[in-house]
Amino acid sequence: MLVMFLAVPERGLAQHQPTWLNKGAAIEWLRQNGFDTHGLRSGGAFCYRLTALDAYGAADLARQMVDRLLARASYRRSRRDRMRPVPYIWVKGHPEPIPLAAPARGAPMSSP
C-alpha cells in the first residue's frame, strides 16, 4: 500500500527509511498498480507491506502508522512545517483509493 505526502519538511530523515519512495517512484507505483495519477501532487510516499483481511483493514493499519508518524514528527519539529499526508491511501489490488480519515464510528442518537 502507498501513503503519499504533500509535504515532508525533513526529507533527509524519510529518505533513509527503506519504505520511502521519492515523488517519481511514488507516481510510478500508482501507475503500475492501475491507479489514476492525473492531477496528483506528491512530495514522496511510504510504501508498506502489511497483512490484513481486506483493503479496508489494511487501510486501518496504515492510518495507525500515519498517526504515529505524525505524532512523532510533531515533537521533533521546532518549525511550523508539518508533514502533510494526501487524504487517500492506495492499496494494491483495490480499485479505488481509500480515504485516509477513518470512517465515523457510533450511531446517531436523538432525544425523546
N, C-alpha and C positions, 0 to 999 in steps of 0.2 A: 504494500500500500504506500501511497505517497501523501505526505503532508507538506504543502508548499507555504512559503513565507514571502510576503511583500517586502519586508524589511528585516534585516539581520545586522544590527549595529556592530557586533563584534564577530564579523565573518571569519576571522582567523581562528577563533575557537571552534566554530562549526566545521570548518574545512578539515580539521584534524579528526573528525568523527568518521568512522567507516561507513556510516549510513547517510552521509551528506552527499547531495548532488548539486553541482552548480546549476545556474538557471538554464543553460543549454541542455545539459543532461536531463534535467527535470522535464523540460518540454519534450525531449526525445522519448523519455519513458512513457509519457502520456500518449504520444503518437503511436508508439509501438504497441500500446495496450488498447488502442482503439478509441481514445478519448478526444473530443474536440478541443483544440487549443486556440481557436480563433479569439482574439481579443484578450487572451490570458496574459497577465504580467506575473513575473516571477523574480524573486531575489535569491532563489535557491530552494532546496527542499530536503527533507529527510525521507528516505525510503526504508520502510520497516518490513521485516518478515515476521508476521505474527500468526499464531494458530487460533482459530475461532470457529464456531459452528456455522456462522454465515457472515456476510459482508457487514451487517449491522453490528454484530458482536465484535468484529474486527475494528470497525469504526469507533466503537465504545472504548476499546483498548487504546486506540490511537488518541482519542480525546484525553484519556487519563495521562498518557505520556506527554502530550502537549501541555496540559495543565501543570504538570510537574516541571517541565522545561521552562514555561513562562514564569512560574513561581521562583525557580532558582535564578533565572535571568533578572528578575526584578530586584533581588538582593545584591547582585553583583554590580549593577549599573549605577553609576553616580550621575550619569547624564539622563536627560528626559527621553532619549531614544529608547524605544522598546521594540522587541521582536513583535512583528505583526503577521499572524498567520492568515492565509487565504481562507475564506469561510467554508471551504469544502475539503473533504478527504476523498481520495481516489483509491478504490480497491480493485486490484487486478481481477478480472473476471466478472465484475459487476458493471452493468451497462451505463450507469449514471453516477456522477459524484454524489457523495452523501454529505449533508450539512455538518460542519464542524460543531455547531451548537447542538447540545444534547436536546432531544425532544422533551417537551414539558411532561412532568410526571404529576400524578394526582388526578383527582376528579373534581369537576366544578361543583360547588355547593351553593345552594340557595337558602335563603331564610324562610321560615314557615310563615 
